[in-house]
Amino acid sequence: MTTGNSTADSNINNTQSANQPQSQPEPPSPHQLSAKSAFCIAGLVILVMGVTMIHFGWVPHLSLILVICLLLLIGVIRGISFQEMQARMADGVMSGIGAIYLFFFIGLMVAALMMSGAIPTLMYFGFEIISPRYYYISAFVLTSIIGIALGSSLTTVATLGVAFISMSQAFDANIAIAAGAVVSGAFFGDKMSPLSDTGTIASSVVGIDLFEHLRNMMYTTVPAWVISVLLFWALSGQTHSANLSQVVLLQNQLIDSGLVHTHAVLPFVVLVLLALLRVNAIYTIICTIIAALIVTYTHSSPTLEQLGGYLFGGYAPAESLELGKVGGMLSRGGVQSMFFTQTIVILALSLGGLLKILGILPALLGGVRDHLTTAGQAIFAAAMSALSINVLIGEQYLSILLSGTTFRSTFERLQLHPKNLSRTIEDAGTVINPLVPWSVCGVFISQALGVPVLEYLPYAFFCYLSLLLTIAFGFSGLTISRIGR
């Protein structure tokens, strides 16, 4: 599997249409397994990961390692050599190596955008759009903007989201609706930001360029965003005018950081311009980092030692500055911040390789392969797979990785462009996770905001609208691209 960052990806349409008129199905595993056995082993895998992550609170890495050990044992019992299993695990990792490399550059870019003031400046001007009369719309729009700037839904929720929940009392607002608006906006930002790890994973696991993936997601994301605005507008009028002292406080803290400058948005201009020109993602990020470093040295002069520390460990404001909540917003980025995601990607891709060599994935897919004959059926099946993994395991990364790996060959067989699959697993994977009470995002958000998942779920309009739209478009054929077109 090629990744979204290789030269081949930029010509995916040409190479596949010219050289492979009919996509070849993935070769069967040499180790056949019955569908019944495959379902039993898959059930055991889901049970182990579900119990360890949900009941015992393990991080996904430990659960994945435990499952990998169990599968290795099953392989030994079935007479499969360790060398063969290790080779297929390595093949699985290589299929997503582009995402692993890209994460290094994303970590560098986030740190550079912070120290240059690009993200703080965008946040400062974003606070200007808060309206007491349209409080829920303000919360949704602002968290959407900041979410794109930060590229992290949980960071947006833990900082700006907490601020909005705190302001809800002053505005006499419904906290559940406010929380739904915050979650909707934060996950819109996470979904559409080039800084987001979920977007990078989704594009790389199916083998397309990151920015091609982001452009294609707009077909479902923009309508879902607009409908959400209308729904939050319909809920407006229930709040009252109040002073914006907390907003002013956050803006003042941003000013005190010394990072707010009008010209600081130039790196974002470079990022957007190169993305629109369809420049390779890594080249685009490198140019954005260079622009951010140039802007940084126009208003501050960090030493090379400090610069190295920021780029590796993430930018952090000077300890002498008392920036309150803003300090947490600004302390982000760096290569080190990507290690958690990179390691879970490596383990999940290794798991995918094991599931293939043991014949588990082929057997499971074979049970439904012959029944998936249309674009609508394939998209629905992929969406339900991502949703089910979210519900059963509560992990958005695994929902993206496993669904993308499982259904890629099916989409190729049906001559569906892989960007349809990457969009589907984001619409049914990334944005659904916060709606599951026992999921990683659901637990974090409910604790951070002090609002139970089941209370804000009805108002997280954007999250389930994305899922409904991607399924509707699949069956209607709207916005569905074919290979070679």
PLY file of the C-alpha trace (Angstrom):
ply
format ascii 1.0
element vertex 485
property float x
property float y
property float z
element edge 484
property int vertex1
property int vertex2
end_header
0.00 0.00 0.00
1.43 3.38 -0.93
0.86 6.38 1.27
-0.48 9.88 0.73
3.05 11.28 0.71
4.72 9.30 -2.06
5.17 10.42 -5.64
2.88 7.65 -6.78
-0.01 9.06 -4.81
-0.02 12.34 -6.70
-0.72 10.33 -9.86
-3.06 7.73 -8.36
-5.79 8.28 -10.92
-3.45 8.01 -13.91
-1.51 4.98 -12.74
-4.54 2.99 -11.70
-6.59 3.77 -14.79
-3.73 3.35 -17.28
-1.89 0.39 -15.84
-4.67 -1.42 -13.95
-7.98 -1.09 -15.77
-9.46 -3.65 -13.44
-8.19 -3.50 -9.83
-6.80 -6.86 -8.75
-8.20 -8.26 -5.52
-5.80 -8.77 -2.65
-4.26 -12.28 -2.86
-5.81 -14.74 -0.42
-3.97 -15.68 2.73
-2.01 -18.94 2.37
-3.44 -19.92 5.76
-7.15 -20.43 5.21
-9.57 -20.06 8.11
-13.27 -20.77 8.32
-15.65 -17.86 8.76
-16.84 -19.32 12.08
-13.29 -19.51 13.46
-12.52 -16.03 12.16
-15.57 -14.57 13.90
-14.63 -16.31 17.15
-11.07 -14.97 17.08
-12.27 -11.50 16.06
-14.74 -11.60 18.95
-11.92 -12.55 21.32
-9.81 -9.64 20.01
-12.65 -7.16 20.51
-13.41 -8.61 23.96
-9.79 -8.33 25.14
-9.38 -4.76 23.85
-12.79 -3.72 25.12
-12.28 -5.09 28.63
-8.73 -3.78 29.02
-9.45 -0.30 27.64
-12.95 0.27 28.99
-12.98 -1.65 32.26
-9.34 -1.40 33.32
-8.59 1.93 31.63
-5.50 0.73 29.76
-3.99 2.94 27.07
-4.61 1.45 23.60
-0.93 0.52 23.17
-1.02 -2.06 25.98
-4.26 -3.55 24.71
-2.84 -3.85 21.20
0.36 -5.49 22.44
-1.67 -8.01 24.45
-3.82 -8.84 21.42
-0.73 -9.17 19.21
0.74 -11.64 21.73
-2.48 -13.68 21.66
-2.50 -13.75 17.85
1.16 -14.78 17.76
0.27 -17.67 20.06
-2.61 -18.66 17.77
-0.22 -18.51 14.83
2.28 -20.78 16.54
-0.49 -23.27 17.38
-1.54 -23.25 13.72
2.04 -23.96 12.62
2.86 -20.54 11.18
6.50 -19.55 11.68
7.37 -16.45 13.66
9.46 -15.18 10.74
6.43 -15.30 8.44
4.20 -13.52 10.95
6.88 -10.91 11.64
7.29 -10.27 7.91
3.55 -9.65 7.47
3.52 -7.37 10.53
6.36 -5.39 8.94
4.40 -5.25 5.67
1.47 -3.83 7.61
3.66 -1.12 9.12
5.14 -0.27 5.73
1.64 0.27 4.37
1.31 3.26 6.68
4.91 4.46 6.81
3.93 7.71 5.07
1.68 8.66 7.99
4.43 7.84 10.48
6.87 10.13 8.65
4.28 12.86 8.21
3.61 12.98 11.96
7.19 14.18 12.54
6.60 17.15 10.26
3.18 17.92 11.75
4.73 18.07 15.23
7.35 20.48 13.95
4.72 22.62 12.19
2.48 22.95 15.26
5.42 24.12 17.36
6.50 26.56 14.64
2.99 27.98 14.24
2.78 28.49 18.00
6.09 30.27 18.41
5.46 32.43 15.34
2.13 33.57 16.79
0.06 32.20 13.87
-2.24 30.10 16.06
-2.45 32.61 18.98
-3.31 35.42 16.52
-6.07 33.36 14.91
-7.43 32.58 18.38
-7.36 36.26 19.40
-9.40 37.43 16.42
-11.67 34.41 16.73
-12.83 35.63 20.14
-14.19 38.76 18.44
-17.07 36.81 16.91
-18.71 35.81 20.23
-22.27 37.12 20.37
-24.45 36.98 23.51
-27.57 36.83 21.34
-26.28 33.89 19.27
-24.26 32.19 21.95
-24.57 28.61 20.68
-23.63 29.63 17.13
-20.70 31.60 18.54
-19.51 28.57 20.50
-19.82 26.32 17.45
-18.15 28.70 14.98
-15.31 29.71 17.30
-14.44 26.16 18.34
-14.54 25.25 14.63
-11.97 27.94 13.86
-9.74 27.19 16.84
-10.11 23.46 16.21
-8.69 23.87 12.71
-5.87 26.02 14.08
-4.97 23.56 16.84
-5.70 20.35 14.94
-6.78 18.69 18.18
-10.38 18.25 19.26
-9.51 17.34 22.85
-7.21 20.34 23.29
-9.94 22.62 21.93
-12.49 21.09 24.32
-10.15 21.18 27.34
-9.30 24.86 26.85
-11.84 26.88 24.86
-14.64 24.40 25.58
-14.16 24.71 29.33
-14.24 28.50 28.94
-17.57 28.33 27.09
-19.12 26.06 29.70
-17.95 28.51 32.36
-19.54 31.39 30.44
-22.84 29.54 30.03
-24.03 30.61 33.47
-23.46 34.27 32.69
-25.44 33.89 29.47
-28.17 31.82 31.17
-27.49 29.20 28.50
-28.38 25.52 28.44
-25.12 23.78 29.32
-25.99 20.63 27.38
-26.59 22.63 24.18
-23.40 24.63 24.76
-21.47 21.39 25.23
-22.99 19.98 22.03
-21.90 23.10 20.16
-18.37 22.86 21.57
-18.04 19.16 20.69
-19.43 19.76 17.19
-17.04 22.62 16.50
-14.01 20.90 18.02
-14.50 17.77 15.93
-15.18 19.79 12.79
-11.78 21.39 13.37
-10.13 18.05 14.11
-11.65 16.54 10.98
-10.70 19.36 8.59
-7.36 20.54 9.99
-4.17 19.61 8.12
-2.58 19.40 11.59
-4.92 16.60 12.70
-3.52 13.12 13.18
-6.84 11.42 12.35
-6.91 13.03 8.91
-3.34 11.96 8.28
-4.09 8.39 9.33
-7.28 8.16 7.24
-5.58 9.44 4.08
-2.44 7.34 4.51
-4.17 4.07 5.33
-5.99 4.15 1.98
-3.07 5.64 0.03
-4.03 9.18 -0.98
-2.61 12.65 -0.41
-3.69 14.42 2.78
-4.98 17.52 1.00
-6.89 15.46 -1.57
-8.57 13.78 1.39
-9.41 17.13 3.03
-10.86 18.55 -0.20
-13.05 15.48 -0.72
-14.34 15.61 2.87
-15.82 19.04 2.20
-18.71 17.40 0.31
-20.11 15.99 3.54
-18.46 18.33 6.04
-19.65 21.67 4.66
-23.36 20.67 4.44
-23.14 19.15 7.95
-21.54 22.37 9.24
-24.16 24.62 7.59
-27.08 22.50 8.85
-25.54 22.58 12.34
-25.36 26.39 12.22
-29.04 26.53 11.28
-29.98 24.17 14.11
-27.99 26.19 16.67
-29.59 29.35 15.27
-33.01 27.79 15.88
-31.99 27.21 19.50
-30.80 30.81 19.92
-32.84 33.43 21.68
-32.81 31.47 24.92
-29.74 33.29 26.20
-29.44 36.77 27.63
-26.98 39.57 27.18
-24.10 39.44 29.60
-20.66 40.90 29.99
-17.85 39.19 28.12
-15.32 39.55 30.90
-13.99 36.00 30.50
-13.53 36.49 26.78
-11.72 39.79 27.37
-9.54 38.05 29.96
-8.53 35.37 27.47
-7.78 38.00 24.83
-5.67 39.98 27.28
-3.73 36.86 28.19
-3.06 36.24 24.50
-1.78 39.82 24.14
0.44 39.35 27.23
2.01 36.30 25.59
3.59 38.64 23.00
2.56 36.32 20.18
-0.37 38.24 18.66
0.72 40.04 15.48
-1.26 40.72 12.32
1.54 39.46 10.07
1.69 36.22 12.07
-1.07 34.73 9.89
1.31 34.59 6.91
2.27 30.93 7.55
-1.42 30.03 7.30
-1.58 31.87 3.97
1.34 29.76 2.74
-0.30 26.58 4.03
-3.67 27.28 2.39
-2.14 28.50 -0.89
0.09 25.46 -1.36
-2.76 23.13 -0.37
-5.00 24.71 -3.02
-2.19 24.28 -5.56
-2.14 20.57 -4.62
1.48 20.60 -3.54
2.60 17.43 -1.75
1.68 17.49 1.94
5.24 17.22 3.29
6.53 19.94 0.95
3.62 22.15 1.98
4.36 21.60 5.67
8.10 22.27 5.21
7.35 25.59 3.47
4.87 26.50 6.23
7.49 25.76 8.90
10.04 27.94 7.10
7.52 30.80 6.84
6.65 30.42 10.53
10.32 30.52 11.57
10.87 33.67 9.51
7.90 35.33 11.24
9.19 34.14 14.63
12.47 35.99 14.24
10.67 39.23 13.31
9.31 39.60 16.86
11.57 37.38 19.01
15.01 35.86 18.84
15.09 32.39 20.38
18.54 30.85 20.57
19.26 27.74 18.55
19.16 25.80 21.81
15.68 27.14 22.61
14.54 26.56 19.04
15.64 22.93 19.20
13.82 22.50 22.50
10.61 23.97 21.10
10.73 21.88 17.91
11.27 18.65 19.82
9.38 19.13 23.09
6.79 21.67 21.91
6.47 25.41 22.35
5.85 26.68 25.89
5.43 30.35 26.95
7.97 31.81 29.36
7.34 30.66 32.93
7.38 34.29 34.08
4.14 34.93 32.17
0.93 34.20 34.09
-1.32 33.22 31.21
-3.91 31.06 32.98
-5.95 28.89 30.60
-4.25 30.43 27.57
-0.94 28.98 28.72
-2.35 25.48 28.23
-3.63 26.42 24.78
-0.23 27.69 23.68
1.87 24.81 25.05
1.66 22.45 22.09
3.48 20.81 19.25
6.92 19.32 18.83
8.12 15.98 17.53
7.66 14.42 20.96
3.92 15.17 20.95
3.52 12.79 17.99
5.06 9.73 19.65
1.78 8.54 21.21
0.01 8.56 17.86
2.95 7.15 15.90
3.35 4.19 18.21
-0.36 3.34 18.20
-0.33 3.50 14.39
2.66 1.12 14.25
0.98 -1.37 16.59
-2.41 -1.16 14.86
-0.86 -1.68 11.42
1.11 -4.63 12.81
-2.15 -6.06 14.12
-3.66 -5.65 10.66
-0.77 -7.62 9.16
-1.27 -10.42 11.67
-5.01 -10.55 11.01
-4.24 -11.02 7.32
-1.56 -13.72 7.60
-3.72 -15.69 10.04
-6.55 -15.57 7.51
-8.89 -13.73 9.89
-9.49 -10.59 7.81
-9.88 -12.49 4.52
-12.40 -14.84 6.14
-14.39 -12.00 7.70
-14.36 -9.99 4.50
-15.21 -13.04 2.45
-18.45 -13.36 4.41
-19.70 -10.05 3.05
-17.54 -9.51 -0.05
-19.98 -11.07 -2.51
-22.87 -9.07 -1.08
-21.16 -5.69 -1.57
-21.88 -4.94 -5.21
-22.66 -1.21 -5.18
-21.03 1.95 -3.90
-23.83 2.49 -1.41
-23.45 -0.98 0.09
-19.65 -0.69 0.35
-19.79 2.76 1.97
-22.52 1.65 4.36
-20.52 -1.44 5.36
-17.33 0.59 5.91
-19.25 3.19 7.92
-20.90 0.56 10.09
-17.52 -1.08 10.65
-15.97 2.19 11.88
-19.02 2.95 14.01
-19.06 -0.56 15.51
-15.39 -0.42 16.47
-16.04 2.92 18.15
-18.96 1.46 20.09
-17.32 -1.86 20.97
-13.78 -0.66 21.66
-14.17 3.11 22.07
-11.02 3.96 20.09
-11.17 6.29 17.07
-7.68 5.46 15.76
-8.50 1.76 15.58
-11.85 2.49 13.93
-10.03 4.35 11.15
-7.11 1.96 10.75
-8.99 -1.33 10.87
-11.91 -0.18 8.70
-9.60 1.41 6.14
-7.42 -1.69 5.92
-10.36 -4.09 5.75
-12.39 -2.34 3.03
-9.67 -0.96 0.78
-9.62 -4.01 -1.52
-13.43 -3.96 -1.74
-13.44 -0.33 -2.87
-10.74 -1.15 -5.45
-12.80 -4.08 -6.77
-15.80 -1.78 -7.22
-13.60 0.82 -8.98
-14.30 3.35 -6.22
-11.61 5.96 -5.66
-9.91 5.41 -2.26
-10.78 8.96 -1.20
-14.38 7.75 -0.83
-13.18 5.28 1.79
-11.01 7.79 3.67
-13.96 10.19 3.87
-16.29 7.45 5.05
-14.05 6.26 7.90
-13.59 9.85 9.09
-17.34 10.55 8.96
-18.12 7.32 10.82
-14.97 7.03 12.91
-13.38 10.32 13.97
-16.53 12.30 14.73
-18.55 9.44 16.22
-16.10 8.65 19.03
-17.21 11.59 21.28
-20.80 10.28 21.14
-19.89 6.98 22.84
-20.01 7.37 26.66
-17.24 4.81 27.30
-14.96 5.90 24.46
-11.64 7.66 24.92
-13.03 11.00 23.70
-16.39 10.56 25.43
-14.82 9.95 28.84
-12.35 12.82 28.44
-14.94 15.33 27.25
-17.53 14.48 29.89
-14.92 14.92 32.62
-13.44 18.11 31.15
-16.79 19.84 30.59
-18.68 18.29 33.49
-21.49 17.32 31.11
-22.41 13.62 30.62
-22.15 12.33 27.06
-25.82 11.37 26.90
-26.79 14.96 27.80
-24.80 16.68 25.03
-25.23 13.87 22.46
-28.59 15.14 21.05
-27.01 18.56 20.41
-23.72 17.38 18.83
-25.44 17.88 15.49
-22.33 17.99 13.32
-21.09 14.58 14.49
-24.05 12.46 13.48
-24.96 14.62 10.47
-21.57 13.72 8.98
-22.36 10.02 9.32
-25.87 10.36 7.88
-24.67 12.44 4.92
-21.84 10.07 3.97
-24.28 7.12 3.93
-26.89 9.11 1.98
-24.34 10.23 -0.60
-23.13 6.63 -0.92
-26.55 5.29 -1.86
-27.45 8.28 -4.05
-24.12 8.35 -5.86
-23.65 12.07 -5.20
-19.98 13.15 -4.79
-18.83 9.52 -5.26
-15.66 9.35 -7.38
-14.58 6.43 -9.52
-11.01 5.38 -10.27
-9.75 7.15 -13.38
-12.33 9.93 -13.24
0 1
1 2
2 3
3 4
4 5
5 6
6 7
7 8
8 9
9 10
10 11
11 12
12 13
13 14
14 15
15 16
16 17
17 18
18 19
19 20
20 21
21 22
22 23
23 24
24 25
25 26
26 27
27 28
28 29
29 30
30 31
31 32
32 33
33 34
34 35
35 36
36 37
37 38
38 39
39 40
40 41
41 42
42 43
43 44
44 45
45 46
46 47
47 48
48 49
49 50
50 51
51 52
52 53
53 54
54 55
55 56
56 57
57 58
58 59
59 60
60 61
61 62
62 63
63 64
64 65
65 66
66 67
67 68
68 69
69 70
70 71
71 72
72 73
73 74
74 75
75 76
76 77
77 78
78 79
79 80
80 81
81 82
82 83
83 84
84 85
85 86
86 87
87 88
88 89
89 90
90 91
91 92
92 93
93 94
94 95
95 96
96 97
97 98
98 99
99 100
100 101
101 102
102 103
103 104
104 105
105 106
106 107
107 108
108 109
109 110
110 111
111 112
112 113
113 114
114 115
115 116
116 117
117 118
118 119
119 120
120 121
121 122
122 123
123 124
124 125
125 126
126 127
127 128
128 129
129 130
130 131
131 132
132 133
133 134
134 135
135 136
136 137
137 138
138 139
139 140
140 141
141 142
142 143
143 144
144 145
145 146
146 147
147 148
148 149
149 150
150 151
151 152
152 153
153 154
154 155
155 156
156 157
157 158
158 159
159 160
160 161
161 162
162 163
163 164
164 165
165 166
166 167
167 168
168 169
169 170
170 171
171 172
172 173
173 174
174 175
175 176
176 177
177 178
178 179
179 180
180 181
181 182
182 183
183 184
184 185
185 186
186 187
187 188
188 189
189 190
190 191
191 192
192 193
193 194
194 195
195 196
196 197
197 198
198 199
199 200
200 201
201 202
202 203
203 204
204 205
205 206
206 207
207 208
208 209
209 210
210 211
211 212
212 213
213 214
214 215
215 216
216 217
217 218
218 219
219 220
220 221
221 222
222 223
223 224
224 225
225 226
226 227
227 228
228 229
229 230
230 231
231 232
232 233
233 234
234 235
235 236
236 237
237 238
238 239
239 240
240 241
241 242
242 243
243 244
244 245
245 246
246 247
247 248
248 249
249 250
250 251
251 252
252 253
253 254
254 255
255 256
256 257
257 258
258 259
259 260
260 261
261 262
262 263
263 264
264 265
265 266
266 267
267 268
268 269
269 270
270 271
271 272
272 273
273 274
274 275
275 276
276 277
277 278
278 279
279 280
280 281
281 282
282 283
283 284
284 285
285 286
286 287
287 288
288 289
289 290
290 291
291 292
292 293
293 294
294 295
295 296
296 297
297 298
298 299
299 300
300 301
301 302
302 303
303 304
304 305
305 306
306 307
307 308
308 309
309 310
310 311
311 312
312 313
313 314
314 315
315 316
316 317
317 318
318 319
319 320
320 321
321 322
322 323
323 324
324 325
325 326
326 327
327 328
328 329
329 330
330 331
331 332
332 333
333 334
334 335
335 336
336 337
337 338
338 339
339 340
340 341
341 342
342 343
343 344
344 345
345 346
346 347
347 348
348 349
349 350
350 351
351 352
352 353
353 354
354 355
355 356
356 357
357 358
358 359
359 360
360 361
361 362
362 363
363 364
364 365
365 366
366 367
367 368
368 369
369 370
370 371
371 372
372 373
373 374
374 375
375 376
376 377
377 378
378 379
379 380
380 381
381 382
382 383
383 384
384 385
385 386
386 387
387 388
388 389
389 390
390 391
391 392
392 393
393 394
394 395
395 396
396 397
397 398
398 399
399 400
400 401
401 402
402 403
403 404
404 405
405 406
406 407
407 408
408 409
409 410
410 411
411 412
412 413
413 414
414 415
415 416
416 417
417 418
418 419
419 420
420 421
421 422
422 423
423 424
424 425
425 426
426 427
427 428
428 429
429 430
430 431
431 432
432 433
433 434
434 435
435 436
436 437
437 438
438 439
439 440
440 441
441 442
442 443
443 444
444 445
445 446
446 447
447 448
448 449
449 450
450 451
451 452
452 453
453 454
454 455
455 456
456 457
457 458
458 459
459 460
460 461
461 462
462 463
463 464
464 465
465 466
466 467
467 468
468 469
469 470
470 471
471 472
472 473
473 474
474 475
475 476
476 477
477 478
478 479
479 480
480 481
481 482
482 483
483 484
